[in-house]
Amino acid sequence: MTGTAAAAAAAAAADADAEPTEADPTDGEAQPKPEVVVFGQAGRDLVLPVDELPQPGTSAVVHTHREVLGGKGANQAVSFARLGVPVALVAVLGDDRAGDEVLAQARADGIDVSCVVRRTGTATGLIVEVLDCEHRWRYLEDLPEAVRLTRTDVEAAARLLTGADSAVIQLQQPAAACLAAAALARASGCRVVLDGAPRPEHRRALLRNAHVLRADAHEAELLTGRQIHGVEDAVRAAGDLVDAAGGPELVALAVEGEGNLFAWEGGHVFYPLDDTDTMDTTGAGDSFVAALTSALAFGEPPQEAGRWAVAASGLTVQHSGGRPRMTAETLQARLAMLPVVSPVTR
């Protein structure tokens, strides 16, 4: 971290360590005004580590199990909170006991949940992760349409965007909700961060409202319409997106098995994967997005914001499950271990 950003992050983290306020979910005034608003999935995550998957008609021993607040949107919100960035979550939970429990966890994490929707007659979403001894995950998802955001849900949360620095939008949510969130955030003066690959029929409308676009390796190929076999392919693809009229200012693309590319109008930088022992990649992309957005909010240039992102991702893969454990202090320690890579100018 630069000195200024490190001081800001440390001060924010100290504030975040204070006892969280138990606000009524309908009362946003008890929470500090959010600097980031996350639109995405929330629900229950159940993590089941096993030695190997059982064959049909047999069983396997689960060594431990944990059920926690999860989903991409919730994981990102927790990441922001743990970095000391005031954050609000816009998501949908059921009106069941499971929804009560994960909402209480989100409050305890310091997240503004005043615009989390409790859908009547709906069960809270569930994602089961089965993680084998070779650190390969398999997801079993119960995420019915009723626990996904609607345009109405997004519009009801518009007040959160006033004065916020950034809005992070998970593109796995329905297109109508994503389009509404991006348009409202842009109109409110927020930095609009898109996470995922916009569907072709909505791509232009979403990208013209975006400042930052992040895509994993699979999403990058869907997004660009070309196979990305290496860094040079990613550089060309990202350059096309940045150069397009009305395109994002910063593009972050993963290159499968190699690392992450960050491209902007003035250049690009590539951070290769390091030799970190990987236990589970679940949630790595969520912490990546949160750290990238936080760095930009603290005024870091694109190349340094990218370094924050890969540092956060490297911390997250060291434990099982997607729930973030990083703090501003552990992120700073991780950054001290990463080399500073000079960008390639265009």
N, C-alpha and C positions, 0 to 999 in steps of 0.2 A: 504494500500500500504506500502511496505517497504520504508525506507527513500530515498534510491537511486532511486527506481522506481518512487516514488512520485515526486521527484525533476525533473526527466527526463520528466515525463508526464506533469508537470506544465509548464516547459520550452517549451515543444512542443505545448501545448495548447496556450501559449502566442503568439508563432509564428503563430499559426493557426488563431488567432484573428485579425491578420493584414489584411489589405484590399486585397482581392483576385485579382490575375492578370487575366485580360480578355484576355486569350490566344486564338489564332486561333486554332480550333480543330485539324488542321493538323500540328501544331507546338508544339511539346512536350518540347522545350527548355525553354519556358517561365515559366514552372512549376518547382518546386523543384523535384529532382529525387525521384520517389516514393519508399517508404519502403515496401509498400504492393500493390499488383496488384490483383484486384478482377475480376473474370470471372463469369458473371451471367446476370440475367434479369434486364432490365430497361424499364421504360415506365411511364404511368400515373396511379396514384392511386386516385380513387374517393371514399370518405368515406361518407356514408349516415346513420346517426343515426336515428332510428325510435323507437316509443314505442312498436309496434308489427308489424309483417308482415301482409299486407292486405289479406283478403280472395279474391278468384277469383271474378272479377267484381266490386271490391271496391278499395279504395285508402287509402294511409297512409300519414300522415304529416311527412316531413323530417325537423328536427329541425335546422340543419345547414348542409352545405356541403362544402367540401374542395377538390380541385383537385391539387395534388402535384406530384413531382418526386417520383416514387416508383418502386416496383419490388425488389426481394430479393437481387440481386447484387447491385442495387443502394442504398438500405437501409443499406447494410453492408458498402459500400463506405462512405456514409454520417456519419455512426457511427465512422469509423476510423478518418475522417476529424474532427469531433467534439471532438475526444480525442487527437487531435493534431498530428496524425500520417499521414505523406504524403502518399497519396493513388492515384492510377490510376484505372479507371474502363474500362473494356473491355466488351462491350455490343452492342446491335443492336437497333437502332431507325429507324422509318420511315423518309421519306424525306418531311414530312408534317409540318404544323404550330405547331401541338402539339409536334412534335419532337424538333422543334426550342425552344419551351418554356421550356421543361424539360431539354434540354441541357444547356440552359442559367442558369437554377436553379442549375444544377450540377456544373457549373463553379463558380457560386456565393457561393456554398458550399465549394469551395476550392479543388475540385476533378480534377485531370488530366483526361481530356476527349479526349486526342489526338488520342486515338485508339478506340473511340466509332464509330461504323459503322453507316452510314446513308444509308439505303437500298432504292434504287430507286424504285418508284412505289409502296411503301409499307406504310401502315398506322401504326403509332406508337401504340404499345401494350397498352391495357387498362385493369385495374383490378378494379372492383367495389366492395367495401365492404359494405354490409348492416349489421349494428350492432343494435341489439335489446336492449330493456331496461334491459334484464337479462345478457347483455354483451356476447351474443352469436353471432358469425359472420357467414356470408355466403358470398362467393365470386362468382362473375360473371366475367369470364375471357375471353378477346378477345386477345389471344396471338398466332397468326398464326405462322406457321413454319418459315416464312420469317423474323420474329423478334427474332429468336433464333440464337445462334452462330454456325458458321461452322468451320471446321478445317482451312480453308483459313483465316477466320477472326482472329483466334487465332495465326496462324503463322505470320500474319502481325503485331501482337502486341508483338512479341518475344523480341524486343529491350527493352521493359519496364522491363523485368525480370533481365536484367544485373545489378547487384549490389543491387537488392531488397532483403529484408530480408525474405518476405513471399509471397506466392501466395494462394489466397482463391478461390476455385473452387466449384461452385454451381452445384451439380450433377443432377438437374432437366433440365439442358441443354443437347443437343444431345450428345450421347456417343462419337462420333468422335471428337467433340470439347473438351470434358472433357479429353479424352485420350491424345490429343495433348497438352493441357495446362499442365497436370500433368507431362508428359515426358519433355517438354521444361523447366518447372520450376525446376524440379529435376536436369536436366543437367546444369542449370544456378546456382545451389547451393542454391536455395530458400528452405525455409521450406514450404512444400506442405500441405495445410489444405483442406480436403474434407468435404463438407457440404451436407449430405444426404446419401442415400443408393445406392451404385453401383449396377447396374443390374447384375444378376448372370453371364451372359456371359462375362462381362467386369470386374468383381470384382477383379480377381487376378491381372490383368494388372494395375488397378488403385491403389489397396492397396500396391503393391510393390513400387510405387512411392510416397506413402503418409507418412508424419510424424505424422499428426494429423487427426483423423476422428471424426466427430460429427454427431449424428443422433438423431432425436426426437423419441418419444415413438413408433410411427407407423413404422418409418424407421428402428429403432433398431430391431424390430421383422422381418421385411423383410430382413435385413442384416444378422441376425444370424440364421434365419430359425427356431427359437424357440420362444414360447410365453414368454413374460417377465411380470410376475405377481407381482414381488416385487424386492427388492434390491438384494437379493441373486441370483436371476435369472440373473440380470444385471451384477453382479460381475463375474459370470461364463462366460457369453457371452462376456464381455469385455476382460476377461482373455484369452479366446480362440483367440480373434483377436490380442491381443498384443503378445501372444506366437507363433502365426503362423509365419513360415519362411517368411521373407519379409513383415511382417505386420507393421502397424503404431506403433509409439513409445508412443502415447497418444491417448486414446479413451474416448470420452465423450458421454454417453448414458442417455437419459431421461427415467425416470420411471414414467409412467402415474399416476398422482395424488399424487406422493410422493416426487419427487425431481430429482436430477441429480447426476450421478456417473461419476467419472473421474478415469481411470485406466492406469497404466504404468508398466514397467517391475518391478519396486521396490515396488509397492503397489497400493493402491487405497484410495479414499476418497469419501464420500457421503454427499452431502449438501441437507437437506430436504427443502421442500417448507416452506416458512414462512407465516405469517398472513397478508401479503400485500394485500390491497384492489385492486382487479383486475378489470379494466375497459375494457381492450381489449388485448388479447394475440397476436394480429397481430404484427409482427416485433420483438417479444421478442427473437426468435431464431437468428435473424440477428444481434441484438446488442450483444447477447451471444457470437456468433462466433467472432465478431470484438473485444470484450474485451478479450476473451481468447487468440486470436492471438496477440493482443497488449501486453498483460502481458508476454507472452513467448518472444516476441521481446525485451522487457525491461529486460529480464533475470530472470523473476520470476520462481520458481519451479512449477511443475504441480499442486500441491495442492492449491497454492496461485493463479495461473492462473485460476483455476476452481472457486475460490472465486470471482475473478474479473468478470467472466462470469455470475455467478448467480446474482451478484449485478447489472450488466448492464441489465439483463433480468428483474429483479425486478423493475428497474426504468421505463422500457418501457411499462410494463403492466398497468401502472398507468394513461395512457392517451389513447385516441382513435386514431386509425390509426397506420400504421407501420413506419411512418417517425420518426427517432430518435430525441430526445430532450436532451439527456444526454450530459454532458461535463465532462472534467477531474475532475472539482471541485465537481459536483454532484455525480460522481462515487466515489470519495474519501470519501464524506460524507456518502454515502450508505455503503461503506466498513467498516466504523467506527461503523456501527450498526450491522454488521454481526459477528457472533462468528467465531473464528479460530478453525477449526476442525483438529485434528491430524490424519494423514493418517494411514491406516492399512498396515503394511509391509507384503510382501509376502515371 
